[in-house]
Amino acid sequence: MQTEAISAVEVINMHLNRHYEADQRADAVVEMLLENEISSADFWPLLRGLWGGFEKIDHTMFVHAMDAEKRKSCWIPTEQWHRLPNEISVFRGQSLGKEVGLSWTINLDAALDYATRRRGSTAKIPIILETKIPKSAVAMVIENGELNELVLWRAPQISNCVVTQISSKTH
């Protein structure tokens, strides 16, 4: 009987799924990162593999974890990163008043879907943020079919974004 090797991402995902609720997983990964339970060499491939499973992200802690000198020194641009244009128009769907996050998309429809489908039950006003960023602002490209998610080194200031409120007729 032949057994397949389980990747580190699969092992960590099993651990996260078994021991943490969806909105706690990102914090648990940051804790592992900051306590050096994940080596710097494994950091970027693991983070790319785990990112999609995070529901709630403490952006300040993730910026700290990604930007730690030893982590950033292990950062190697991926093929997807190299294919990005030098300047990128990006969008983010979220709720008005919510902290601007690290996850953005190049697809306006994806941002619109996220703003209207994913906003919390207490949030009443979905918005789309739009800004232009240099390619150097992108830490990771997460490919989900044609809809690329870009994870930025730092979240843009809302004052640097065009903010569009989504009307109730749109969603």
C-alpha positions as CSV (number, residue, x, y, z in Angstrom):
1,M,0.0,0.0,0.0
2,Q,1.5,3.3,-1.1
3,T,0.9,6.4,1.0
4,E,1.1,10.0,-0.2
5,A,3.2,12.5,1.7
6,I,1.1,15.2,3.3
7,S,2.3,18.7,2.7
8,A,3.0,21.2,5.5
9,V,0.0,23.3,4.4
10,E,-2.3,20.2,4.7
11,V,-0.9,19.4,8.1
12,I,-1.4,23.0,9.4
13,N,-4.8,23.2,7.8
14,M,-5.9,20.0,9.6
15,H,-4.6,21.4,12.9
16,L,-6.3,24.8,12.3
17,N,-9.6,23.1,11.3
18,R,-9.5,20.8,14.3
19,H,-8.6,23.4,16.9
20,Y,-9.8,26.8,15.7
21,E,-13.0,28.4,14.4
22,A,-12.7,30.0,11.0
23,D,-12.4,33.5,12.5
24,Q,-9.6,32.4,14.8
25,R,-7.3,30.7,12.2
26,A,-5.5,33.8,11.0
27,D,-4.6,34.7,14.6
28,A,-3.4,31.2,15.2
29,V,-1.1,31.3,12.1
30,V,0.3,34.7,13.2
31,E,1.0,33.2,16.6
32,M,2.9,30.3,15.0
33,L,4.8,32.7,12.8
34,L,5.8,35.0,15.6
35,E,6.8,32.1,17.8
36,N,8.9,30.7,15.0
37,E,7.0,27.5,14.7
38,I,7.1,28.0,10.9
39,S,10.5,28.5,9.4
40,S,11.2,31.6,7.4
41,A,12.0,29.5,4.3
42,D,8.5,27.9,4.6
43,F,6.7,31.1,5.4
44,W,5.7,32.3,2.0
45,P,4.6,29.0,0.4
46,L,2.6,28.2,3.6
47,L,1.0,31.6,3.8
48,R,-0.1,31.4,0.1
49,G,-1.6,28.0,0.8
50,L,-3.4,29.0,4.0
51,W,-4.6,32.5,3.1
52,G,-7.9,31.4,1.6
53,G,-9.0,29.7,4.8
54,F,-8.9,32.9,6.9
55,E,-12.2,34.5,7.8
56,K,-11.0,37.4,10.1
57,I,-7.6,38.8,9.9
58,D,-5.8,41.1,12.4
59,H,-4.1,43.2,9.7
60,T,-1.7,44.9,12.0
61,M,-0.3,41.6,13.2
62,F,-0.2,40.1,9.7
63,V,1.7,43.2,8.4
64,H,4.2,42.7,11.3
65,A,4.5,38.9,10.6
66,M,5.0,39.4,6.8
67,D,7.3,42.4,7.2
68,A,9.6,40.9,9.8
69,E,13.1,41.4,8.5
70,K,13.9,37.7,8.3
71,R,10.5,36.9,6.6
72,K,10.9,39.7,4.0
73,S,14.4,38.6,3.2
74,C,13.1,35.1,2.3
75,W,10.5,36.7,0.0
76,I,10.9,35.6,-3.6
77,P,8.7,37.0,-6.3
78,T,6.5,34.3,-7.9
79,E,5.8,33.8,-11.6
80,Q,2.3,35.3,-10.9
81,W,3.9,38.4,-9.3
82,H,6.2,38.9,-12.3
83,R,3.3,38.9,-14.7
84,L,1.6,41.8,-12.9
85,P,1.9,45.2,-14.6
86,N,4.0,47.9,-12.9
87,E,0.9,49.8,-11.9
88,I,-2.3,48.0,-11.0
89,S,-5.9,49.2,-10.5
90,V,-7.2,47.2,-7.5
91,F,-10.6,46.9,-5.8
92,R,-11.8,45.8,-2.4
93,G,-15.4,45.1,-1.3
94,Q,-16.1,45.7,2.3
95,S,-18.4,47.4,4.8
96,L,-18.3,51.1,5.4
97,G,-16.4,51.8,8.7
98,K,-14.5,48.5,8.6
99,E,-10.7,48.6,8.7
100,V,-9.2,48.6,5.2
101,G,-7.6,45.2,4.7
102,L,-4.7,43.5,2.9
103,S,-6.7,41.5,0.4
104,W,-7.6,43.2,-2.9
105,T,-8.6,42.1,-6.4
106,I,-8.1,43.2,-9.9
107,N,-11.7,42.2,-10.7
108,L,-14.4,44.7,-9.9
109,D,-17.1,42.1,-10.0
110,A,-15.3,40.0,-7.4
111,A,-15.0,43.0,-5.1
112,L,-18.7,43.8,-5.6
113,D,-19.7,40.2,-4.9
114,Y,-17.5,40.2,-1.7
115,A,-19.0,43.5,-0.5
116,T,-22.6,42.4,-1.0
117,R,-22.3,38.7,-0.1
118,R,-19.8,38.7,2.7
119,R,-20.5,41.7,4.8
120,G,-21.2,41.1,8.5
121,S,-24.7,41.0,9.8
122,T,-24.1,44.2,11.8
123,A,-22.7,46.1,8.7
124,K,-25.4,47.9,6.8
125,I,-23.5,49.7,4.1
126,P,-21.4,47.8,1.5
127,I,-18.7,49.8,-0.4
128,I,-16.1,49.3,-3.1
129,L,-12.7,50.8,-2.6
130,E,-10.6,51.5,-5.6
131,T,-7.0,52.6,-5.9
132,K,-3.9,52.2,-8.0
133,I,-0.8,50.6,-6.5
134,P,2.7,49.8,-7.8
135,K,3.5,46.1,-8.3
136,S,6.0,46.5,-5.4
137,A,3.1,46.9,-3.0
138,V,2.0,43.3,-3.6
139,A,3.3,40.6,-1.3
140,M,1.4,37.7,-2.7
141,V,-0.8,36.8,-5.6
142,I,-3.4,34.2,-4.8
143,E,-4.8,32.6,-7.9
144,N,-8.4,31.4,-7.8
145,G,-9.2,30.7,-11.4
146,E,-9.3,33.9,-13.3
147,L,-9.9,36.1,-10.2
148,N,-6.6,37.0,-8.7
149,E,-6.5,38.1,-5.1
150,L,-3.6,40.4,-4.3
151,V,-2.3,40.5,-0.7
152,L,-0.6,43.7,-0.1
153,W,2.4,44.4,2.2
154,R,0.3,47.2,3.8
155,A,-3.3,48.3,3.5
156,P,-3.8,51.5,1.6
157,Q,-5.2,54.5,3.5
158,I,-8.9,55.0,2.8
159,S,-8.0,58.6,1.9
160,N,-6.1,57.3,-1.1
161,C,-9.0,55.3,-2.4
162,V,-12.1,56.1,-4.4
163,V,-15.0,54.9,-2.2
164,T,-18.3,53.9,-3.9
165,Q,-21.3,53.0,-1.8
166,I,-23.3,50.1,-3.3
167,S,-26.9,50.9,-3.6
168,S,-29.6,48.5,-2.4
169,K,-30.7,48.1,-6.0
170,T,-27.3,46.7,-6.9
171,H,-27.5,43.9,-4.4
